[in-house]
Amino acid sequence: MPRISVIMGIYNTNKEPMVKAAVNSILNQTFSNFEFIICDDGSTDGTFELIKRITEHDNRVIIIRNALNSGLAKTLNNCLEIAKGEYIARMDADDISLPNRLEKQVEFLDNNAEYDVVGCNIVLFNENGDWGYRKTVERPEKTNFLFGTPFNHPSVVMRRSTLIDLGGYRVDKETLRCEDYDLFMRLYAMGRKGYNIQEKLFKFRENQSAYQRRKYKYRLDEAKVRYKGFKELGLMPKGALYTIKPLIVGLLPQTFLARLRNERI
C-alpha cells in the first residue's frame, strides 16, 4: 500500500520538455513509496498520448481520463476516488518538485498529528529560469485567509482522511480558478489547521505578469468564494472589506503585488 497518492490534472499541455520535467521531478523523489495518479481532463492536443509515453516505464503511475473537459476540481476529485495513500500530495504538470519535497513533508505529518496539511516555500520560475521566490506563513491562522490562500496549492501534502471529511474539492463555476482557496477555508472552518515548512521544496512556474491577468478574469467568482469562506470562518463583518480585493488587485503595480504575496524578485 503506498504511503502517498500524488494527484495531478493535465489538460492540453502537449509540451514534452515541460511535462517530462514535472513528471520526473516526482518519479525521482528521495521518498519512493507513492502512487502517481494523473488525470487527463479531456485533452484534444495529444497530451494524453504524451503522458502515456513518458510514464510507461514506471508502474507507480496510474493514468485516468475524463471523457469531457471538467475543470481541475472535478479532475482532482476523480483522482481522489481511486487514491489509496494515507497522504495526498498535489502536483501540477508545469511545476517542479525538488528531490526531497515528499520526504520532508511526510516526515512532518508523521511527527505532527495536529496538522492536516503541510506546504512549503517556493521558487518562482519561467522559461528564462528562476526569477524570485515566495515565502509562506509558517503557521497560518484563519485571519491569513483575508489576504489570500496561505498555501501554495500544488506544493501541499494533505491527510486523505481530512479530504474525505471535507467531501473533496467543491465543483462549482465560482471555484473554477480558486478551488484550493475554497478547500483550505473549509478545512479551517472545520477546526483543522496547516503548516508551511520554511524551506524551498517546490518550483512554481509563473510569469511575472500572469497574476494580474488571471485575477482580473476571475475576480467576481473569487469575490463570491471569499464571501462564503469568510462567513464560515467567522470573519464577518470585518471580512466584507476583503471580498473586494479581487476587484481592484489588477489595478495595482506588479511590484506592489509581489510584496503583498511576500515574494522576492
N, C-alpha and C positions, 0 to 999 in steps of 0.2 A: 504494500500500500504506500503510495507516495506521500511524503510529508506536506508537499506544496503542490497546488494546482496553479500554474501560471496561465492566465487567460488574456487573450489578445484578439481584438477585432481588426479586420482589414477590409478595405473597400477601394477598388480602382487605384491601387498603389503599385502598378506594374513597373517599379524601378528597382531592378535586381540588386545593384550595389547597396542601396539604402536598406531594402528589406532584408537582404542577406546579413548585413552588419547588425541589424536589430535582432534577428533570429539567433545568429551565432553568439551574440552577447549573452543570451540566456543559455544556450546549449553548452557554453564554455564556462559556466559559473563554477566557483570552487565548491559550492553546495550542489550535489548532483541528484539527490533523491526527490525528483519532481516529475510531474507530467506537464506538458506544454500543450494547452488546448487553444487552437487557432480557429476562429470562425470567420469565414469569408461572407461578407454581408451582401451577397448577390452581385459580385463584381462582373463587369462586362468587357474588361480590357485584357484578360489573360492573367490577372492576379492569382486566381485560384490555381491555375496550372503552374505558375511560378512557385507558389508556396509548396505545392506537392513535390516539385522537382528539387527544391533546395533543402527539404527536410526528409527526403526519402531514406536517408542513411541513419536516422535516429529514431528508434522505436518508442522514445518518450513523447513524441509528437503525435497529437490527435487532431485531425482536421475535420471540421464540420462546415456546412454551408447553408446559408439562408436562401430559400427559393426566390425571395424578393428582398430588395434593399429595405431594411427595417430600422436603421439607426443604431447607435452604439449601445444604448441602454438595453434594448431587446437582444442585441447580439451578445452582450456580456451575460445577460440572464440565460441565454441558450448555453453558453459555456458553463455557467454555474449548475445547470441541471444535470450535467454529467461529471462534474468535478468530484474527485474522491479525496483530495488532500485535506489535512487538518487546517491548513492555511491557504488563503487565496492571494496570489501575487498578481498585480497588474503589469501589463507591458503594452506599448504601442509600437506599430510597425515602422516608425521613423525615428525612434529614440534608441538609446544605448544604455544597457545596464552595465555598470563597472563590475569587474570579475567577482568581488566579494560581497556584492549587494545582498543576495539572498542569504548567505551565511550570516552576515551581521544582523539582518532583520529577523531571521528565525531564532537566533540566539537571544535577541532582545525579547521576543514574545514568549519564548520558553521560560525566561527568567523573570518576567514581569506580567503576572496574570491579571493585574488590574487594568491593563491596556488592551484594547481591541483592534487597534490599527497602528501601524508604525510606518512613517515616511522617512525622508532624509533631505539634506541639502542637495541642490542640483547644479550642474554646469549647463550653461546655455550655449548652444552652438548652431551653426547653419552650414551651408555649403562651403563657406570660406574658413571654417574652423570654429574654435571656441571664442566667444565674444563677451562672456560675462558669467555670473553665477547668481543663484537665488538662495538666500539664507532663509530658513523657515523658523517659525516659532517653536521652541523646544517642547513646551507643554501647553498646547492650545487650550484656551478656555472658551466658553460659549460666546463671550463678547468679541473674540477674534473673528467670528463669522460676520460681524458687521462690516468688516473691511474686505471680505472675500474668503474663499476657502483657504484654511491654513495648511492644507495638504496638497502636494503635487500628485494628482491622481495616478498617473502611470508609474509612479515610483513607490506606491504603497504596498504593504502586505497586511491582510486582514484575517481575522479568525472566520472560518467558514460558518461556524455556528451563529456568529453575530449577523452575517449577511442573510442567513436563513431567517433569523428572528425579524430582520428588517423587511423581509419579503423581496430581497434583491433590489435592483435598480428600478426606479419609478419610470414607467414608459408613458410619456406624455409629450405633446408638442412643446410645452414650455420648458421641458428638461432636455431638449434636443442638444444643446451645447453646454449644459450645466448639470448633467446627471450626477456628477461627482459632488458638486456643491450641495445638491438636494440630499444625496445619500448621507454625507457626513453630518449635515444638520439634523437629519432624522436620527442618526446614530447618537449624537449628543443629547437630543431630546429624550431618548430612552434612558439616559443616565450613564451611557458608556463614554469612553474617552480615548484619545490617541496621543501619540508621542512622535516627535521627529528627531531622529538621530542626527547629531550635529557634525556629520561628515558628508562629503560629496561622494555619493554612491551611484549617481544616475546622471546621464547626459540627456537633456531635453532639447529637441530641435525646435527652434523658434526664431523667425526673422525679427529683427528689431522693430519693424513697423507693423507686424502682423496683429499684435494685441489690440491696437486701436481699431483696425478694420473689423476684427471679429466681434468686438464688443458693440460696435455700432449696429451691426446687422442683427444681433440677437438681444438688443438692450431691453426691449419690452418684456420678452419672455423671462429674462433673468430677474427683472424687477418683480415679476409675479412669484418666482421661486423664492426670492429674498423675503417677500412679504409673508408667504406661507411659513417659511422656515423660521423667521424671527418670531412669529406668533407662537409656534410650537416650542421655541427655546425660551419663551417668556421675556423676550427682549423689547416688547412693545410697552409704551408708545415711543420710547427712545429710538427704536429701530426704524420707525417710519421715515426718519430723515435719511437713513442709509439705503432705503429702497430705490432712491432716485440716482444713486451713484452710476449705474449703467447708462443712464440717460445723458449724463454730462461728461463721462470719463473720456469720450472720444475728442472732446474739445481741448483737453489738456496736452501740453507738450510731452513727447515721449520720454525725455529725461526725467521729468517730474513723475510720470507713471512708474518708471523704473525705481525711483526712490520709494514710492508708495509700496511697491512689491518687494522692497528690500533686496533689489538686485545690485550687483556691482558690474559696471561696464568698463 
